[in-house]
Amino acid sequence: MSRPAKVKINLTALRHNFSQVRKLAPDSRILSVIKADAYGHGLTTIARALSESDAFGVACIEEAMELREAGITSPILLLEGPFSQEELTLVAALHLDIVVHTSEQIHMIEQYRGEYSFPVWLKIDTGMHRLGFHPDTVKGIYDRLSSLKHVRDELTLMSHFADAGNSESSITKKQSELFQELTQNLSGKRSIANSAGILNCPDCHFDYVRPGLMLYGISPIPGKTSCELDLQPVMSLQTKIIAVKEVKQGETVGYGAEWQCPESMPIGIVAIGYGDGYPRHAKSGTPVMVNGQLAQLIGKPSMDMITVDLREIPGVKIGDAVELWGEAIPVEEVAEHAGTIAYELISGIQSRLNVIINDED
Ligand SMILES: *Cc1c(COP(=O)(O)O)cnc(C)c1O
């Protein structure tokens, strides 16, 4: 038996989630965000399965190159734009769209000496304070970019929400009003909504929505489950029991000898660890599905293994199936037990895992 740890990707669920985006934003185009190896789900697999997307968003040119080499011909947007002058030649060769968020990037386009006209997404900082031009400078930047020979005719105007998952937060409303105000007299398509914006802010879908997390069946709204939002988890992290043993009362389990057996008890050793992307900070008590029954993590996860409490589930033996997250246990719940967010867990999936694609279409 080879190492049993594997990640299963359910493309039927992915397509369902995409159709949810369509339903929620019927008048907008969809730019599917597939940066970070499609949030750990496999870049080209996901791009092919989401071929109905109007465009794709990636973080760097290497990802764009992989997509073009796989035969993906849809528009691809570099979400942080070019990192250097040299990259523009490659951007042109690959026919990419670019975000422009600094004067340095405008300068790069001015210095460009090739044949390509860049489709530019001008990024405005409406309150996230990460990337984008200051609102006061937007008109000037728009005019400067529009006048450049190597910029394609119509700019797209974009911004990004800081807190759209929180429907109580006033910043989302401020950001969308500011975006509206800054762009209303400029021609060009507009885009501001990420997954949380698509779900929580129907008035700000504009011309392009940019879903990431929700495509993968995960809730971007704290306190709301994916099930409540009619999203289906795409990734399932699975493995097997590789040892079962009895440990005496008072003995400890795992590194740091932190977890102590309150009584003599059976424990299961599971072939998954932080070397696979399972969170090292998951606390004792984190749910783990063993043979379709709920068990709990005990002790600290190690690189290749974790241990589970088998007191409630008799009869577990070597080779029994384990699910760490997926359909039975939402990854959001595991993230909560590990003091992090689902984004970090899914994008941290390691390439040493076997990948199994489940496609019923
Ligand atoms: C990552 C990203 C998104 C998608 O965000 P989700 O919260 O995963 O939906 C959208 N727009 C930009 C600019 C991004 O970087």
The ligand as a Gaussian input file, in Angstrom:
#p B3LYP/6-31G(d) Opt

LIG

0 1
 C       -8.276000      36.609000      -4.168000
 C       -9.029000      37.701000      -4.798000
 C      -10.410000      37.596000      -5.062000
 C      -11.253000      36.428000      -4.600000
 O      -11.538000      36.553000      -3.235000
 P      -12.473000      35.491000      -2.469000
 O      -12.616000      36.071000      -1.124000
 O      -11.726000      34.205000      -2.442000
 O      -13.723000      35.400000      -3.246000
 C      -11.030000      38.622000      -5.754000
 N      -10.327000      39.715000      -6.162000
 C       -9.011000      39.853000      -5.915000
 C       -8.305000      41.073000      -6.370000
 C       -8.316000      38.870000      -5.229000
 O       -7.010000      39.020000      -4.968000

